[in-house]
Amino acid sequence: MSRNAITDRYLEAAERSGFGAGELLAAARAGVNLDATTYFGRCLGRPAFLSDAEQAELVGDLNHLHSAMAALPDRLFGGDLAAFARAAGMTEPQVTAIMRSHSKVPTRLARADLYHDGTAFRLMELNLGSTVGGMDHGLVNRAALALPFMAAFVETNRLSYVDTLAELATLLAAEAGAAPASAPASAPGERTLVVVVDMPDKIHLYESLLRNSADELATHGIDFLPVRLEELRIGDGGVWLDRRRVDLIFRLFLIEEFLRPEAPELLDPLMRAVERGDVAMFSPLDSELYGSKAALAMLSDERNRHLLDPAERVGLDRLLPWTRIVRAGEVTVDGELVDLYEYAEAAREDLVLKPAMMHGGAGVALGWQLDADEWRDRLRAAGDDAYVLQQRLRAAPELFPTADGLREMILIWGAFTLGNGAFGGALVRGTTDLSGAVLNGAGGATLSCCFHELAPA
């Protein structure tokens, strides 16, 4: 029995029809340049499936997470965003950058990275805003539907998918249209100009992927252009690329870039233009703050439960694993106060150590993969407020067809939510390594698309 009945029906139908494990990959390659996508040229032997009930529960829990996260500055820091940022481990240059570029409400575009433990989805981390990545997964859904077997199965089982790139186009057009009066958006009938900006030594790393996504966004009236900072001219009340006024800055640079000594010279002119209202930026830097592991630790801490409303408590209890900021002193574990370091050393095989603000698995230490001395050294080197400890999550394996027959895999679900809190599709990463190691596409995980069940009429 699989996680849901849709998966069981798919495996049975594929076996009856002789639909092979390599056919989805072949169809994807025929319809998409997979090498220039998040898939890195690879694709699992079947899609992943979400039932209507699973999707509804997950989206409800993620919306409760977002509302609780957005309320943290008010509930814990009297509305002081800078104090929230410092408590989350930000340095003063990072706090200054956030205060230059923040929004009244954190962006709703998010990707939650989750395991399913056989009972419910459990959150590992939350990524918000323009840096989330993986929004091109719908290209493989589209390619899959060119296969008669897949098209028939999707129709028979009332399945669908969300094209996250198409939803992004709508969001970008709205963000550009909401630019301050000092920086008007494109005139009616003109295409929206969105420039993608990263640090000079990083923009080339994603250039092929960005240009592939740009081809898709172009069909929605968005000129989505990766550029180097030196190509932009800042002045005359705006930001310009050649003679065209930029409608929106699409930010790829991360908050940790502000720790680099060259950051002020490179980024200050652009940040000042955003601060003046000469150009809009998607997404503001506070999205990095709300998506930090330290913010998750604040919500997980039992001492803050009284600040949550009843619906938030139910959703977060189901979604969030035990997570605490690493600092000397006592923490609550199962309702009892214990010394954090003593508990962490004793419970090594059930804990993960993560940097509060880093991305892509950088700096993560898995307690069950280290011996006691290595784990103790990593804990002591972590330092106050820069790291969190999180309960180990164990994903329930799922069956996937391979060239060697059905094999168990564990999945990380990258579930997107959109501006209105709706489900925005899912990017799925899978591996036959069942140990729970750090799992991402660049590190060798194989990706798949997701089809979800439509709600009853």
N, C-alpha and C positions, 0 to 999 in steps of 0.2 A: 504494500500500500504506500503510495507516494504522499507528499505533503498535501496535495489536493487531487480531486477526481479528474481534473482536466489533464494533468500529467499522465495519469494511468491510461486515460483514453487515448492520448497521443501515442504512448509507447505501444499499446495494443494495435492501433491503426497503422503505425509505421511498420510493425512486424508483419501484419497481414499483407500490406501493399508492397513490401520489399523496399521501402524508402530507406536508402542507405545513409550511414553517418556522414559521408562526404558530400552528399548532394546539397545540403544547405550552404556549405563552404563554397562549392563550385558555383552555385547560383549567386552567392554574395560577390564572389570575385568577378563573375560575368557582368554584374550590374554596377559594381562599385570598385574604385581603386582602394582596396582595403589597406594597402601600405600607407596611404595618406589619410587614414582615419585613426580613431582611438583603438581600433582592433589590431593594429600593428601586423596586418596580414593574416591573422588567425581568426577562427570562428568555431565555436562548439558545434556538436552534432545535432543539436535541437535547440529551439527557443526555450526560454523559461516562461512559466505561466503563473498568473495571479488570478485567483477567484475573486468574484465581486465582494464577498465577505472579507477576504484578506485585504483587498485594496481599501475598502471603506474603513476598516479598523486602523490600518497603517496611516492613511491620510489624516484620519481624525487625531491619532496620537501625534503625528508630526505637526499638525496645526496647534495642538496644545503646547507642544515644545516651543514652537515659534512665539506664541503669545507669552509664555512664561519667560522666554529668553528676552523678548523685547521689553519686558517689565522689570528686568533686573536692575538697571540704573535707578529707577524710581523706588523699587521695593527694598533695595539693600544700600543705596548710596544717596538717597535724597534727591535724585535727579541729576547727580553730578557724573557726567559721562567720563570725565578725565579720571575721577576717583575709581570708577569701574575699570577703566583701562589699566590703571596702576595695579589694582588688586588682581587683575588677570595676568600680571607679569610683564606688562609693556614698559619699555624704557621711555625716558623723556622725549627723545626724538620721535619715537613711535606715537606717543601721546599727542605731541604737537601735530603730527601728520593727520591723525584721526580727527582732531578738533578742526582742522582745515577742511576736511571732507567727510561729513557725516550727514545722516538723514534723520528726520523725525521718527520714522519707523524703519527698522532694518529691512533690507530687500527681502522679498518673498521668493525670489529664485534661489532654490537650495537643492543640494544633493546630499541626502542622508546615506551614509554607508552602513549597511546592516548585515547581520547574520540572522537566519531563521533557526531557532533552536528546536524546532519541531512543534512548538506551541505558539510562539509569537515572534515577531521581528524584534531584534535587540540592536540598539544603536552603538556603533563604535565611534563614529565622529560625524560632525555636521559641517558641510562646506556651503558657504553662502556666496552668492553674487557671481561676478564675471569670471572668477578663476576656477569655477567648479570643474570644468572639463567633462568630456564624455557625452556632449549633447548631440553628437552625430549618430547615435545608435539607431535612429529611425531609418537610416539608409539601408540597414540590413533587413529590417522589417519589410521595407518596400521590395527589396530583392527577393526575399522569401516568398512573397505573395505572387511572384511570377511563376512559381512552381505549382502545377495543378494540384498536387497532393496537399501542399500547405494552404493554398487558397480555399480548397474544399473543407479542410479541417477547421480553418478559422471561421468560415461561414456557418458550418454545421454547429459549431460550439459557441456561436455568438461572441466571438472574440474581436478585439480591436487593438490599436496601439496609438500612442501619442508621439507625433513628430516634434521632438523637443526643439529642433532647429527652427521649425516653422513658428512655434510658440515664442522662441527667442526673437524672431524677426518682429513679431507684433509688439513684444516688450520694448525692443530697441526703438521702434518707431514712436511708441508712446513716451519713452524717456527723452528722446530728441525733441518731441513736440512740447514737452514740459520744461524745456530750457528757459532760464530766466529771460526777462524782457531785454536785458542788455546783450543777450546772445540768441537772437531769434533763430528758429529752426529753418529748414529749407522752405522756400516758397512753394505754394501748391503746384503740383505737377513735377517738381524736381525730386530727384532721388535723394534719400537720406544718406549722408556721408558719415560713416562711423569708422574711426581710425583705431587700430589695435596697438597699444603701447606697452612695451616691456623694457627691461634694462637692455642696453646695447649688446651685452654679451650673452643674452638669452633669447632674444626675439627669433633668431635663426633656428633655434631648436624646434620650434613649432611651426615654422613657416609653411611647410607642405601641408600640414594638417589644417592650418588656418586658411590657406588658399582653397583647399577643397571645400571647407565649410562656407567660404565666401561665394563659391559657385552656387551653392544652395540658397544662401541668403539673397543673392542677386535676383533670383526668381521671385522674391517677395519685395522688390523695390529698395533693397538695402545695398549700398556700396560699402563693403566690409573690407578694409584695407589694412594689413599689417604694415606698420611704418617704423622707422627709427626716429628717435627723439630729435635728432638733428635735422630731419626732413620737415619738421613743423616750424612754422613761424608764429610767434606769439606777439601780438600787438594790434593796434587799431581796434581795440575792443573785442578781439576774438582770437581764435586759434585757426591757422590757415595751413592747408596743404596745397602747394602751388598757389593757384588763384581761387581755390574753393574754400569756403568757410566750413570748418568742421562742425557738424551738428552734435556729435557725441564722442567722447573719449571712452573706449572700451579698455578697461584696466586689466592688464595681466600681471603687473608687478605686485609682489606680495609685501605685507607689512614688514617682514624681516629684512627687506632691502634697505630700509631706513637705518639699519645698523651698519651698513657699509660706509666707509669714510667718503666715498665719491658721491653718495646719494644726494646731499644737499645741492651740489653744483648741477647734477643731472636732472633732478626732479623738482627742485624748488620753483623754477619758472612756471612749469605746468601746474603745480599745486596752487601757486598764487593766482593763476588765471581761473582755476576752479573756484577758489575762495572768493574772487571778485565777482563771479557769476559770468565771466566771459565765455565759458563753455561748460556744458554738463558732463559729468563723469559717471559711467556705469562700470562697476558699482562703487559707491563711496567706501572709504577705507574702514569705516566702522563695521562693515560686513565681516572683516577679518576678526574683529573683536568678538562679535556675537557668535562666530563659529569656532571660537577657541575651546580647547579642552578644559581650560580653567573655568569658563562659563558653565560648561556641563557639570563640572565638579560643584559649583555653587548650587545648581539645581538639584544635584544628587544628595547634597548634605542634609541629613535629617534635621539639623538645627534650623533649616530654612523652610521646612515643610509647612509651617503655619502661614507662610506667605503665599502659598498656592491655593487656588480655588479647588473645590472638590473634583471637578472634571479634569483639571490639570494634574492633580495627584494620581488619579486613576490611570491616565494616559502615560505619565512619566514613570510610574511604578512598573508598568508593563514594558516600556521602551528603554529606560536608562539602566545600565548596569551601575553597580557601586563604583563611584569615582571620587577621588579626593586630591586636593592640591598637596604636593609634597612640601611639607614644612615641619619643623620640630614641634612636638606637642601631641595632644590626644585627639583622636578622631572617633567617630561613632561607627561601630560595626555590629549589625544586628541588634541595635538598641543599647549596646554597651560601649563605654568609653575605654579605649586602649591606646597605648603609645604607638604612633604611626610607624616608626622604624622597627620596633619589636614585632608588630603585626606583619609588616611587609616582609621581614626576614623569615618569619615562621610560615607565612602563606605564599612563599615564592612561586610555587607551581600553579597557583591560581590567580596570578597577577601579571599585569603588563605595565611597564613604565614608559610614559610618552612625554615628549616635549609639549608644553602647553600651546605653543604657537607655530611649530614647524609643520610642513606638509609632505605628502607623498611617502610616509613611512620613515622619514629621516629621523634618526636618533631613537627609534623605538627599541626597547629591550623586552624580550619575552622571558618571563621568569623560569618557565619550564624548559627553556633551551640553554640556560646558564647554570653553572654549579653555584653553590652557596657563596663562595668567596667572590666570584665575578659579580653576582647579583648584589652583594653587600657593597662592593666597590662602586657599582653603577648608582646605587641608591645614595651613597654618601657624596658622590660627585654631582648629583642632580642639583643640589642647591635649593634654597627656599623659593617657592612661587614659580619657578621656571618649568616644572614638570608636574604631571599628575600620575597617580596610580589608578588603575582601572581593573575591575574584575575580569578575569578571563572569560570569554564567551566561547561556547562550543556549538558549532553549527551542525544541524542534522544533515547527513549526506543525502544527496539525490542521485538518481540513476540517469546516466547520459549514454547514448549510443556512441561507440568509438569503432575504429577498425578492428579492434580485438573483442567486440561485443559490448554488452552493457557494463559500465564501470561506475563506481561510486565517486562522486565529486562533492566538494563543499563549495558553496557560492557566497560571494559578497554581492549584495544587491545595492546598486547605486540608484536610489529612488528619488526622482525629481518632484518638487512641488513648484507651482507657478505663482504668478502675481496675485491671483485670487484665492490661493490656497488649494487649488485643484491638483489632482494627480498629473504629473508631467512626464510620465513614462519612466522606464528603468533601464539602466545599463547593468549587465550581469557579468561578473567575472567568476571563472571556475577553475579548479585545480584538483588533480587526483591526490595531492599532498594533503592528507587529512589531519595534519598536526596542528593546524591553526597558525601557520607562519604568516608574516606580512605578505599580503596578496595584492598585486596590482599588475596592470597590463604590461608596463615597461619591464617588470621583473619576471615575466614569463607566463602570467596567468592568461588563459584563453577566454575570449569574451563571447557573449551572445546577446541577442535581442530579447525582448519580452513582449508577449501578448497578454492582455488582461480581459477578463470576462466583463461583458456589458451588464449593467444593472438591469433587473427585471423591468419590463415596461410598466 
